[in-house]
Amino acid sequence: MIASPVHQPVKAALIMLAGCLLITLMVVFARLAAAHHAIIEVTFWRNLVGAACMAIVVARGRGGFGVLRTGRPFGHLYRAVVGLAGLCLNFWAVTLLPLAEQTALFFAMPLMTTVLAIFLLSEKVDWRRWAGVLLGFAGILIMTRPGGDGVNWFGVCVALGGAFFTALVAIALRDLGQSEPPNRTVFYFFTLSAAMSACFLPWFWSTPTPATLLWLVASGLTGTAGQLLMTRAYTMAPAGFLGPFNYLSIVYSTFFGWAIWHEWPHNAVFVGMAVVVASGFLSLALEKGRAGARADIAEAEAEAEANYG
């Protein structure tokens, strides 16, 4: 099977790159805010702003709020629960690890999705996917340097936990995507996640200052705009073409980590990053002739990455 040609490759790639940049900025603003607010409050603001933005998008779209009628309430609830857990862990991880290292560990998510699909979807995984999984796992081992000094193992576990729950999101999106349009799924995720995180605010609320309110709102705006741009890119080009551009998030994260927090990853992290990126390109190259058969998996993983939880 030959993949369909990309009619506007430059435009699709630029939109994807802009989306990845905005998602990275979302994490940057979340980390700035997390220095003054609890992670659950940062997550609440991110989802509240996202819900407000998506309400505007839905209201102005075809069918208005009628598009929100669903026969899958429990599917949306499950997606919101695992998504909220993933988002909280991902935000927490960036307060524990250098930004570039957390981003690189997050790319374990597609590897986890492959393994989870075996148990949750009874999917048969051939040697092509296993080659990518094993190479990606090797990259994670290099980054974490088992037995090495200076590794924040708690931070690594939190980051991998965030990747795990985001992989569960990818599995959930594959199921919801069979009947639910993207705007409906995203709206319910933001709305339900904001409501659930609000339940914890009586114990964790800290009134924002003008500066921290700016960071909290900016995290929601950049995250939502980035998600919409990435979704737009995936309507213009297949995931196989756009997927590798996701890895430039590591470049963005390295730059912002250095520019704002004066972080520079350990040499082993750079080597591990390269191996993880290579695993993604290897999977793409080995499965290039099977693009149609893998499209649903790639799209679900891409949507989960865009949601960042």
N, C-alpha and C positions, 0 to 999 in steps of 0.2 A: 504494500500500500504506500503510495507516494503522498507526502504531506501537501496540503493546499498551499499555493504560493501566497506570500505576504504582499499585498498590493501597495501598502504605504509603510515600508519597513522603517524608514528614518523617523517618520512621525510617531509610529508606535513605540519605537525604541526611546525617543526623547520623552514621551509621556510616561513610559515605564521608569526611566531614570529620575524624572521629576517626582513620581510617586514614591520611589524608594528614598529619595532625599527627604521628602516630607515625613515619611514614616520614621526615619532616623531622627529628624527634628522633634517628632512627638516624644521619642524616648529621651532626648536631650532635655526637653522642657520638663518631662516627668521627673527626671533625676534631679534637676534644679529644685523643683517643688518638693520632692521627697526629703530634701534636707531640712524642711520646716514643717512638713505635714506627714501623717501616717500614710502608708502605701494604700490602704483601703480608701482614704479620702482622695488621694490622687486619682485612683481608679474611678471613684464616683464622679469626679469632675470630668474626666475624659469621656465617660459614657454619657453623662448628662448633656454635655455639649454635642456629642455625636448624635444623641437622640433628637435634640433640637434641630440640628442640621438635616438629619434624615427626614424629620417631619416636614420640613420645607421642601425637600426633594420629592417626597411622596405626594404632598399636596399639589405640587406643580406638574407632576407626571400624569401620564395617561391613566384615567380611571380614578385619580385622586386617592382618598383614603379607602376607597372601596377595594383597592389592591391588597389591603391588610387582612381581608377575610381569609381565614385559614382553617383547614381541617386537621392541622398537625400541631395543636397547642403544646403537647408534651414533647414533641420533637424540638420545637423552638426553646422550650424550657430547659431541656437537657443540653442543647447547644449553648445556651446562655450560662448554665452552671459551669460546664467545662471551660468555656471561653473566659468567664470571669476568673476562674482559678488560674488559667494560663496567663492572663493579663497581669494579675496580681504578682505571680511568681516572676514573670519577665521584668516587670517594673522593680521588684525587689532585687532581682539579680543585678540590675545596673547600679544599685547602690552598694553592692558587695564586691563587684569585679570591675576591672577596666572596661570601658565601653566597647572597645574592639573585641575583647575576649568574650564578653557576653554575647555579642552579635554572632561571632563565629560559632559558639556553642549552640546558639539558637538554630543554626543550620543542620543540627542533628535531627530536626523535626521531620524532614522528608524520609530520613532513614528509619525513624520510629514509625512513621505512617506505613511504610512497607511491611514492617514486622507485625504491627497491629492488624493490618488488613488480613493477615493469615489467620489470626484467631477470631477477629470480630466479623469478618466478611467471608471467611472460608476461601480466600483468594489463593490461587496457586502462583507462587513467585519463582520465576526461572532464574537461571544462572546470571542473566544480565543484571537483574535487580540486586541479586545477592552480591555481585561484584562491586556494585556501587555502595551497598551497605557496609561491606567489610572494609573497603578503602576509606569510607567516611569514618568508620569506627577507629581505624588506625590513626586518622587525622586527629580525632578527639583524644586518643591516648597520647599522642605527641604533644598536644596543647596542654594537657593536664600533667604531663611528666610524672607518672606514678613513681613514688619514691623520691621525687625531687623536692628541693627546699623551696619555700616561699609560695606554695600553691594553697590558695584559699579553697579548701575542699568543700566547706559549707556553701560558699558562693557557687562553686561548680555544680553541686547537687541541686541548688535552687534553680540555676540556669537550665540544667537538664530537665528538672521538673517542669519548668515553663515550656520547654520544647515538647515534653511528653503530653501535657494537656493540650497544647496547640495541635499535636498530631491527632488527638482525640477529636478536636474540632474538625480537622480535615476529613476524618471518617464520618462525622455527623453531617458535614456539608454534602458529602457524596450522597447520603440518604435523602436529606432535605431537598437537594437540587433536582431530584426526580419530579417534584411537584410544586416547589416553591420558587418564585422569582427572586433574584438577588436583593432587590430593594426591600421586599417583605422580610427576608431573613435578617438583613442587616438592621432594619428598624427594630425588630423584636429583640435582637441581641442587645443593642444599645439600651433600649427601654427597660428590658427585664434586668439587665446587669446593673443599670443605675438604681433600680428599685431594690435589688438585693444588696448592693453595697451600701445603700442609704440606711439599711437596717443596723449597720454597725457604727454609724456616725455618732450616736449618743455617747459611745465610749472612746471614740478616736477623733472627734471633731476638734479642729483648731481653726479659729477664724482667720481667713487669709488677710494678709496685708496687701496693699495695692500691687507690690512687686510679685508676691507669690500668686495672687489672683491672676495676674497677667500670664505667669507660667502655666498655671492650671488650665486656663481657658485656651492658651496657645497650644497646649498638648492635645486638647480635644479638637481644635480646629485643624491643626496640621495632620493629626492622625486621620480625621475624617476626610479631609481633602486628598491626602495620600491614598487612602483606600479607594476613593472614587476615581482618581486618576489611574490607579493600577487596574481597577475593574474596567475602565474605559480602554486601556491598552489591551486587555485580554479579549475585548470584543473586536479588536482590529487585527490581532495576530494570535497564532496558537501559542500555547504554553511552552512548547518545545523551542520556539524562537525566542520568547521573552524570558524564560526561566534563568538563563545565565546572567542576565542583567541584574537579577536579585543580589548576586554576589558583590556587586559594587557597594552594597550597604556596608560591607566590611571596610571599604576605603573611606566612605563617609564617616563611619564610626571612629576609625583610627584618627582621622583629621580632627573631629570635634573633641575626642578624648584628649588629644595632644593640645589643642588650642585652648580649651576651657579648663581642664583638670591637670594638664601637664603629664598625661599618662603616655607611656610608650611601652607597647607589649614586649614581653620576653622574646628572644629570638626563636625559642621553640614554638611560641604561639604563631609566629609568622609561618614557620614550616608547617605546623598543623593546619593553619588556615589554607595554605596552598594545597594540602592533601585533600581537605574537605571540599574545596572548590573543584579539584580535579575529579573527585568522586561524582560530583554533579555533572561535569562535562562527559565523564566516561559513561554514565547512565544514559545521557542524551545521545551520545554517539552510537552506543550499542543498540538503542531502541529507535533509532531514527526511522527505520523502515516499519515501525509498529506504532506510528504516531496516532493513528485513529483508534487503535485498541486501547491506548493508554491515556487518551485525552481526558476521560472523566477523572482519573486519578490526578493527573497534572493540574487540572483546573481546580480541584478541591484543595490540593496542597497550596496552589497559588492564592486562592481565596483566604485560606487560613493564615498564610504569611501576610497578606494584605491587612487582615483584621488584627494581626499581632496578638492573638489570643481569642 
